[in-house]
Amino acid sequence: MATAHFNRFELWLSSADASAGSHSGSCDADIAELRRVPYIEEQLNALAPQSVAEELREYGAWDADELADHDSNLDRVLWIACGNITEA
């Protein structure tokens, strides 16, 4: 297992799961599938919506309307976590 460190929380993922969620091309379907993996789902469900939105706001890639969608934010933070782990 590897850990993706954020300012407000951490997510841990297996190397195989991180690789599945971070690759060239669209990762949307893979992220959706990873969100159903029990240990990942449990971690994401424990994240406070405001903490996730604040974390993502620091990236400067999404506007306030986009950051108001917690479900999409969970996709984003999982995708970032996968990338951080695979690039480490």
N, CA, C and O atoms as a GROMACS GRO file, in nm:
protein
  352
    1MET      N    1   0.084  -0.118   0.000
    1MET     CA    2   0.000   0.000   0.000
    1MET      C    3   0.088   0.124   0.000
    1MET      O    4   0.197   0.127   0.058
    2ALA      N    5   0.039   0.225  -0.066
    2ALA     CA    6   0.109   0.353  -0.072
    2ALA      C    7   0.012   0.462  -0.029
    2ALA      O    8  -0.110   0.447  -0.040
    3THR      N    9   0.067   0.571   0.018
    3THR     CA   10  -0.016   0.680   0.069
    3THR      C   11  -0.001   0.803  -0.018
    3THR      O   12   0.110   0.841  -0.056
    4ALA      N   13  -0.114   0.865  -0.048
    4ALA     CA   14  -0.116   0.995  -0.114
    4ALA      C   15  -0.144   1.098  -0.005
    4ALA      O   16  -0.248   1.094   0.060
    5HIS      N   17  -0.051   1.188   0.014
    5HIS     CA   18  -0.061   1.289   0.119
    5HIS      C   19  -0.119   1.418   0.063
    5HIS      O   20  -0.069   1.472  -0.036
    6PHE      N   21  -0.223   1.466   0.126
    6PHE     CA   22  -0.283   1.594   0.094
    6PHE      C   23  -0.263   1.683   0.217
    6PHE      O   24  -0.215   1.634   0.320
    7ASN      N   25  -0.297   1.809   0.210
    7ASN     CA   26  -0.282   1.898   0.325
    7ASN      C   27  -0.382   1.866   0.436
    7ASN      O   28  -0.352   1.886   0.553
    8ARG      N   29  -0.500   1.818   0.400
    8ARG     CA   30  -0.607   1.799   0.497
    8ARG      C   31  -0.639   1.653   0.529
    8ARG      O   32  -0.711   1.625   0.624
    9PHE      N   33  -0.586   1.560   0.451
    9PHE     CA   34  -0.615   1.418   0.470
    9PHE      C   35  -0.516   1.335   0.390
    9PHE      O   36  -0.434   1.389   0.316
   10GLU      N   37  -0.523   1.206   0.405
   10GLU     CA   38  -0.442   1.111   0.329
   10GLU      C   39  -0.534   1.003   0.274
   10GLU      O   40  -0.638   0.973   0.331
   11LEU      N   41  -0.493   0.947   0.163
   11LEU     CA   42  -0.560   0.830   0.107
   11LEU      C   43  -0.453   0.724   0.081
   11LEU      O   44  -0.344   0.756   0.033
   12TRP      N   45  -0.484   0.601   0.112
   12TRP     CA   46  -0.390   0.495   0.081
   12TRP      C   47  -0.454   0.401  -0.021
   12TRP      O   48  -0.573   0.371  -0.016
   13LEU      N   49  -0.370   0.358  -0.112
   13LEU     CA   50  -0.414   0.273  -0.224
   13LEU      C   51  -0.309   0.168  -0.252
   13LEU      O   52  -0.190   0.190  -0.228
   14SER      N   53  -0.352   0.056  -0.302
   14SER     CA   54  -0.256  -0.042  -0.351
   14SER      C   55  -0.192   0.014  -0.477
   14SER      O   56  -0.252   0.096  -0.546
   15SER      N   57  -0.073  -0.031  -0.507
   15SER     CA   58  -0.004   0.015  -0.628
   15SER      C   59  -0.085  -0.019  -0.753
   15SER      O   60  -0.091   0.060  -0.847
   16ALA      N   61  -0.147  -0.137  -0.753
   16ALA     CA   62  -0.227  -0.179  -0.869
   16ALA      C   63  -0.348  -0.088  -0.887
   16ALA      O   64  -0.379  -0.048  -0.999
   17ASP      N   65  -0.415  -0.054  -0.778
   17ASP     CA   66  -0.531   0.035  -0.788
   17ASP      C   67  -0.488   0.175  -0.832
   17ASP      O   68  -0.556   0.237  -0.914
   18ALA      N   69  -0.377   0.225  -0.777
   18ALA     CA   70  -0.328   0.356  -0.818
   18ALA      C   71  -0.295   0.358  -0.967
   18ALA      O   72  -0.327   0.455  -1.036
   19SER      N   73  -0.234   0.254  -1.016
   19SER     CA   74  -0.200   0.245  -1.159
   19SER      C   75  -0.326   0.239  -1.245
   19SER      O   76  -0.329   0.294  -1.355
   20ALA      N   77  -0.428   0.172  -1.195
   20ALA     CA   78  -0.554   0.163  -1.271
   20ALA      C   79  -0.620   0.298  -1.285
   20ALA      O   80  -0.690   0.323  -1.383
   21GLY      N   81  -0.599   0.387  -1.188
   21GLY     CA   82  -0.664   0.518  -1.191
   21GLY      C   83  -0.580   0.630  -1.246
   21GLY      O   84  -0.623   0.745  -1.246
   22SER      N   85  -0.460   0.598  -1.292
   22SER     CA   86  -0.372   0.702  -1.346
   22SER      C   87  -0.295   0.647  -1.464
   22SER      O   88  -0.202   0.568  -1.449
   23HIS      N   89  -0.335   0.688  -1.581
   23HIS     CA   90  -0.273   0.642  -1.705
   23HIS      C   91  -0.305   0.741  -1.814
   23HIS      O   92  -0.385   0.832  -1.794
   24SER      N   93  -0.244   0.725  -1.930
   24SER     CA   94  -0.275   0.814  -2.040
   24SER      C   95  -0.417   0.788  -2.089
   24SER      O   96  -0.468   0.676  -2.078
   25GLY      N   97  -0.479   0.890  -2.141
   25GLY     CA   98  -0.618   0.879  -2.185
   25GLY      C   99  -0.714   0.906  -2.070
   25GLY      O  100  -0.672   0.940  -1.960
   26SER      N  101  -0.839   0.888  -2.098
   26SER     CA  102  -0.942   0.914  -1.997
   26SER      C  103  -0.937   0.810  -1.886
   26SER      O  104  -0.928   0.690  -1.912
   27CYS      N  105  -0.944   0.856  -1.762
   27CYS     CA  106  -0.943   0.768  -1.646
   27CYS      C  107  -1.081   0.762  -1.580
   27CYS      O  108  -1.096   0.697  -1.476
   28ASP      N  109  -1.180   0.829  -1.637
   28ASP     CA  110  -1.312   0.842  -1.573
   28ASP      C  111  -1.374   0.707  -1.537
   28ASP      O  112  -1.421   0.689  -1.425
   29ALA      N  113  -1.375   0.614  -1.629
   29ALA     CA  114  -1.437   0.484  -1.602
   29ALA      C  115  -1.359   0.408  -1.495
   29ALA      O  116  -1.418   0.339  -1.412
   30ASP      N  117  -1.228   0.419  -1.499
   30ASP     CA  118  -1.144   0.350  -1.401
   30ASP      C  119  -1.164   0.410  -1.261
   30ASP      O  120  -1.170   0.336  -1.163
   31ILE      N  121  -1.174   0.541  -1.253
   31ILE     CA  122  -1.199   0.606  -1.124
   31ILE      C  123  -1.336   0.564  -1.071
   31ILE      O  124  -1.349   0.536  -0.952
   32ALA      N  125  -1.436   0.560  -1.156
   32ALA     CA  126  -1.570   0.517  -1.114
   32ALA      C  127  -1.565   0.375  -1.057
   32ALA      O  128  -1.629   0.345  -0.957
   33GLU      N  129  -1.489   0.288  -1.122
   33GLU     CA  130  -1.476   0.151  -1.074
   33GLU      C  131  -1.401   0.145  -0.941
   33GLU      O  132  -1.439   0.071  -0.851
   34LEU      N  133  -1.294   0.223  -0.930
   34LEU     CA  134  -1.217   0.226  -0.805
   34LEU      C  135  -1.300   0.276  -0.688
   34LEU      O  136  -1.281   0.233  -0.574
   35ARG      N  137  -1.392   0.366  -0.716
   35ARG     CA  138  -1.476   0.421  -0.608
   35ARG      C  139  -1.566   0.314  -0.547
   35ARG      O  140  -1.619   0.334  -0.438
   36ARG      N  141  -1.585   0.203  -0.616
   36ARG     CA  142  -1.667   0.093  -0.564
   36ARG      C  143  -1.586  -0.012  -0.488
   36ARG      O  144  -1.642  -0.104  -0.430
   37VAL      N  145  -1.454   0.003  -0.488
   37VAL     CA  146  -1.368  -0.089  -0.413
   37VAL      C  147  -1.388  -0.056  -0.264
   37VAL      O  148  -1.371   0.058  -0.224
   38PRO      N  149  -1.424  -0.156  -0.184
   38PRO     CA  150  -1.463  -0.128  -0.045
   38PRO      C  151  -1.365  -0.044   0.037
   38PRO      O  152  -1.408   0.049   0.105
   39TYR      N  153  -1.236  -0.073   0.033
   39TYR     CA  154  -1.143   0.003   0.116
   39TYR      C  155  -1.126   0.147   0.067
   39TYR      O  156  -1.098   0.236   0.147
   40ILE      N  157  -1.143   0.169  -0.062
   40ILE     CA  158  -1.136   0.305  -0.117
   40ILE      C  159  -1.265   0.379  -0.085
   40ILE      O  160  -1.263   0.494  -0.041
   41GLU      N  161  -1.378   0.313  -0.108
   41GLU     CA  162  -1.508   0.374  -0.079
   41GLU      C  163  -1.516   0.418   0.067
   41GLU      O  164  -1.567   0.527   0.097
   42GLU      N  165  -1.467   0.336   0.158
   42GLU     CA  166  -1.470   0.369   0.301
   42GLU      C  167  -1.389   0.496   0.330
   42GLU      O  168  -1.433   0.582   0.407
   43GLN      N  169  -1.273   0.507   0.270
   43GLN     CA  170  -1.190   0.626   0.291
   43GLN      C  171  -1.256   0.751   0.235
   43GLN      O  172  -1.258   0.856   0.300
   44LEU      N  173  -1.311   0.739   0.115
   44LEU     CA  174  -1.375   0.855   0.052
   44LEU      C  175  -1.499   0.898   0.129
   44LEU      O  176  -1.524   1.018   0.143
   45ASN      N  177  -1.576   0.803   0.178
   45ASN     CA  178  -1.696   0.836   0.255
   45ASN      C  179  -1.664   0.908   0.385
   45ASN      O  180  -1.748   0.980   0.438
   46ALA      N  181  -1.543   0.890   0.435
   46ALA     CA  182  -1.502   0.954   0.561
   46ALA      C  183  -1.456   1.099   0.542
   46ALA      O  184  -1.437   1.170   0.640
   47LEU      N  185  -1.439   1.142   0.418
   47LEU     CA  186  -1.390   1.277   0.392
   47LEU      C  187  -1.504   1.378   0.400
   47LEU      O  188  -1.611   1.358   0.342
   48ALA      N  189  -1.479   1.486   0.471
   48ALA     CA  190  -1.577   1.595   0.481
   48ALA      C  191  -1.581   1.672   0.350
   48ALA      O  192  -1.477   1.708   0.296
   49PRO      N  193  -1.701   1.699   0.298
   49PRO     CA  194  -1.711   1.771   0.171
   49PRO      C  195  -1.633   1.902   0.168
   49PRO      O  196  -1.569   1.933   0.068
   50GLN      N  197  -1.637   1.978   0.275
   50GLN     CA  198  -1.567   2.106   0.277
   50GLN      C  199  -1.415   2.086   0.269
   50GLN      O  200  -1.347   2.163   0.201
   51SER      N  201  -1.364   1.986   0.337
   51SER     CA  202  -1.219   1.959   0.333
   51SER      C  203  -1.174   1.922   0.192
   51SER      O  204  -1.069   1.966   0.146
   52VAL      N  205  -1.254   1.842   0.126
   52VAL     CA  206  -1.219   1.801  -0.011
   52VAL      C  207  -1.223   1.921  -0.104
   52VAL      O  208  -1.132   1.941  -0.184
   53ALA      N  209  -1.328   2.001  -0.095
   53ALA     CA  210  -1.341   2.120  -0.180
   53ALA      C  211  -1.227   2.218  -0.155
   53ALA      O  212  -1.171   2.274  -0.250
   54GLU      N  213  -1.191   2.239  -0.028
   54GLU     CA  214  -1.082   2.331   0.003
   54GLU      C  215  -0.949   2.278  -0.051
   54GLU      O  216  -0.868   2.354  -0.104
   55GLU      N  217  -0.929   2.150  -0.038
   55GLU     CA  218  -0.807   2.088  -0.091
   55GLU      C  219  -0.798   2.110  -0.242
   55GLU      O  220  -0.694   2.152  -0.293
   56LEU      N  221  -0.905   2.081  -0.312
   56LEU     CA  222  -0.905   2.094  -0.458
   56LEU      C  223  -0.897   2.240  -0.502
   56LEU      O  224  -0.840   2.270  -0.607
   57ARG      N  225  -0.954   2.330  -0.424
   57ARG     CA  226  -0.949   2.473  -0.458
   57ARG      C  227  -0.804   2.518  -0.472
   57ARG      O  228  -0.773   2.604  -0.556
   58GLU      N  229  -0.715   2.462  -0.392
   58GLU     CA  230  -0.574   2.501  -0.396
   58GLU      C  231  -0.507   2.464  -0.529
   58GLU      O  232  -0.403   2.521  -0.562
   59TYR      N  233  -0.564   2.372  -0.603
   59TYR     CA  234  -0.507   2.335  -0.733
   59TYR      C  235  -0.539   2.441  -0.839
   59TYR      O  236  -0.469   2.452  -0.939
   60GLY      N  237  -0.645   2.518  -0.816
   60GLY     CA  238  -0.682   2.624  -0.909
   60GLY      C  239  -0.738   2.575  -1.041
   60GLY      O  240  -0.746   2.652  -1.136
   61ALA      N  241  -0.779   2.450  -1.049
   61ALA     CA  242  -0.826   2.393  -1.175
   61ALA      C  243  -0.978   2.391  -1.188
   61ALA      O  244  -1.031   2.366  -1.297
   62TRP      N  245  -1.049   2.417  -1.078
   62TRP     CA  246  -1.195   2.408  -1.079
   62TRP      C  247  -1.253   2.534  -1.018
   62TRP      O  248  -1.198   2.589  -0.923
   63ASP      N  249  -1.366   2.578  -1.073
   63ASP     CA  250  -1.430   2.698  -1.019
   63ASP      C  251  -1.525   2.661  -0.905
   63ASP      O  252  -1.544   2.543  -0.875
   64ALA      N  253  -1.583   2.760  -0.842
   64ALA     CA  254  -1.667   2.739  -0.724
   64ALA      C  255  -1.786   2.649  -0.755
   64ALA      O  256  -1.824   2.566  -0.672
   65ASP      N  257  -1.847   2.665  -0.871
   65ASP     CA  258  -1.961   2.580  -0.908
   65ASP      C  259  -1.919   2.434  -0.919
   65ASP      O  260  -1.989   2.345  -0.871
   66GLU      N  261  -1.806   2.409  -0.982
   66GLU     CA  262  -1.757   2.272  -0.995
   66GLU      C  263  -1.723   2.213  -0.859
   66GLU      O  264  -1.750   2.096  -0.833
   67LEU      N  265  -1.664   2.293  -0.772
   67LEU     CA  266  -1.623   2.244  -0.640
   67LEU      C  267  -1.742   2.223  -0.546
   67LEU      O  268  -1.726   2.166  -0.439
   68ALA      N  269  -1.859   2.268  -0.585
   68ALA     CA  270  -1.979   2.247  -0.504
   68ALA      C  271  -2.034   2.105  -0.519
   68ALA      O  272  -2.120   2.064  -0.442
   69ASP      N  273  -1.984   2.031  -0.616
   69ASP     CA  274  -2.030   1.894  -0.644
   69ASP      C  275  -1.939   1.794  -0.573
   69ASP      O  276  -1.833   1.758  -0.625
   70HIS      N  277  -1.980   1.750  -0.454
   70HIS     CA  278  -1.895   1.662  -0.373
   70HIS      C  279  -1.864   1.530  -0.444
   70HIS      O  280  -1.751   1.481  -0.436
   71ASP      N  281  -1.960   1.473  -0.512
   71ASP     CA  282  -1.937   1.346  -0.581
   71ASP      C  283  -1.826   1.361  -0.685
   71ASP      O  284  -1.737   1.277  -0.694
   72SER      N  285  -1.832   1.468  -0.763
   72SER     CA  286  -1.725   1.493  -0.861
   72SER      C  287  -1.593   1.522  -0.792
   72SER      O  288  -1.487   1.483  -0.841
   73ASN      N  289  -1.598   1.590  -0.678
   73ASN     CA  290  -1.476   1.618  -0.604
   73ASN      C  291  -1.408   1.490  -0.556
   73ASN      O  292  -1.286   1.480  -0.555
   74LEU      N  293  -1.489   1.392  -0.518
   74LEU     CA  294  -1.431   1.264  -0.476
   74LEU      C  295  -1.362   1.196  -0.593
   74LEU      O  296  -1.256   1.136  -0.576
   75ASP      N  297  -1.422   1.205  -0.713
   75ASP     CA  298  -1.355   1.152  -0.832
   75ASP      C  299  -1.221   1.223  -0.852
   75ASP      O  300  -1.119   1.159  -0.878
   76ARG      N  301  -1.223   1.355  -0.839
   76ARG     CA  302  -1.102   1.434  -0.863
   76ARG      C  303  -0.992   1.399  -0.763
   76ARG      O  304  -0.876   1.380  -0.801
   77VAL      N  305  -1.028   1.392  -0.636
   77VAL     CA  306  -0.926   1.367  -0.535
   77VAL      C  307  -0.871   1.225  -0.547
   77VAL      O  308  -0.753   1.202  -0.522
   78LEU      N  309  -0.954   1.130  -0.585
   78LEU     CA  310  -0.906   0.994  -0.606
   78LEU      C  311  -0.812   0.989  -0.727
   78LEU      O  312  -0.709   0.922  -0.722
   79TRP      N  313  -0.846   1.058  -0.832
   79TRP     CA  314  -0.762   1.064  -0.951
   79TRP      C  315  -0.626   1.127  -0.918
   79TRP      O  316  -0.522   1.078  -0.962
   80ILE      N  317  -0.628   1.234  -0.840
   80ILE     CA  318  -0.503   1.298  -0.799
   80ILE      C  319  -0.421   1.204  -0.713
   80ILE      O  320  -0.300   1.193  -0.730
   81ALA      N  321  -0.487   1.135  -0.620
   81ALA     CA  322  -0.417   1.039  -0.533
   81ALA      C  323  -0.350   0.930  -0.617
   81ALA      O  324  -0.235   0.894  -0.593
   82CYS      N  325  -0.422   0.878  -0.714
   82CYS     CA  326  -0.365   0.775  -0.801
   82CYS      C  327  -0.241   0.827  -0.873
   82CYS      O  328  -0.138   0.759  -0.880
   83GLY      N  329  -0.250   0.948  -0.925
   83GLY     CA  330  -0.136   1.007  -0.994
   83GLY      C  331  -0.018   1.031  -0.903
   83GLY      O  332   0.096   1.005  -0.940
   84ASN      N  333  -0.046   1.081  -0.782
   84ASN     CA  334   0.063   1.106  -0.687
   84ASN      C  335   0.137   0.978  -0.651
   84ASN      O  336   0.259   0.976  -0.640
   85ILE      N  337   0.061   0.871  -0.634
   85ILE     CA  338   0.123   0.743  -0.597
   85ILE      C  339   0.202   0.684  -0.713
   85ILE      O  340   0.313   0.635  -0.694
   86THR      N  341   0.145   0.687  -0.832
   86THR     CA  342   0.215   0.626  -0.945
   86THR      C  343   0.337   0.707  -0.989
   86THR      O  344   0.430   0.652  -1.047
   87GLU      N  345   0.337   0.836  -0.962
   87GLU     CA  346   0.450   0.921  -1.002
   87GLU      C  347   0.558   0.929  -0.895
   87GLU      O  348   0.665   0.985  -0.919
   88ALA      N  349   0.531   0.873  -0.777
   88ALA     CA  350   0.628   0.882  -0.666
   88ALA      C  351   0.748   0.792  -0.690
   88ALA      O  352   0.839   0.787  -0.607
   0.00000   0.00000   0.00000
